[in-house]
Structure formats: structure tokens, C-alpha cells
């Protein structure tokens, strides 16, 4: 609890929110590289499977990873 408070005071967000922001940024960058499969991206970001990554990405952006990839081209 103390560490969370200190982290929030320093960065303005919780450690979980901070990590989510970093993962989302990485996901978006990797999705712009069409040579990387979405399965590979999910694995690199630490997700157990593609569906878990897809659900989380949709929560973040309201788009599936595939739809985001098509928009970024």
C-alpha cells in the first residue's frame, strides 16, 4: 500500500495503470509492423493467449487488434 501511494504520488497513476499504458503503447507500435503476427505480439507482451490480449486491447481502444492494424496502414 505504501509503495502504491508513493508510486501514485510520483507518476500520477497507479502502478497498474502505468503498466497498462506502456503495454498499450508497445502493442500499438508492434501492430504497425505487419511482419509481426498478432499472436507473437500477444506473447511478447506477456499474455497467455491471443483472446486474452484481444479482449484487453479492445477494452483499451474499442477496436480489435486486427481492426487497429488495418487503420494504422
ChimeraX attribute file (.defattr): number of C-alpha atoms within 10 A of each C-alpha:
attribute: neighborCount
match mode: 1-to-1
recipient: residues
	/A:1	6
	/A:2	7
	/A:3	10
	/A:4	13
	/A:5	13
	/A:6	13
	/A:7	15
	/A:8	15
	/A:9	11
	/A:10	10
	/A:11	10
	/A:12	12
	/A:13	14
	/A:14	17
	/A:15	16
	/A:16	10
	/A:17	12
	/A:18	14
	/A:19	12
	/A:20	15
	/A:21	13
	/A:22	12
	/A:23	15
	/A:24	16
	/A:25	12
	/A:26	14
	/A:27	19
	/A:28	16
	/A:29	13
	/A:30	20
	/A:31	21
	/A:32	15
	/A:33	13
	/A:34	11
	/A:35	8
	/A:36	11
	/A:37	13
	/A:38	20
	/A:39	15
	/A:40	14
	/A:41	20
	/A:42	21
	/A:43	14
	/A:44	13
	/A:45	15
	/A:46	11
	/A:47	16
	/A:48	12
	/A:49	12
	/A:50	15
	/A:51	12
	/A:52	11
	/A:53	22
	/A:54	19
	/A:55	14
	/A:56	17
	/A:57	21
	/A:58	14
	/A:59	11
	/A:60	13
	/A:61	11
	/A:62	12
	/A:63	16
	/A:64	17
	/A:65	23
	/A:66	13
	/A:67	11
	/A:68	17
	/A:69	18
	/A:70	12
	/A:71	10
	/A:72	12
	/A:73	9
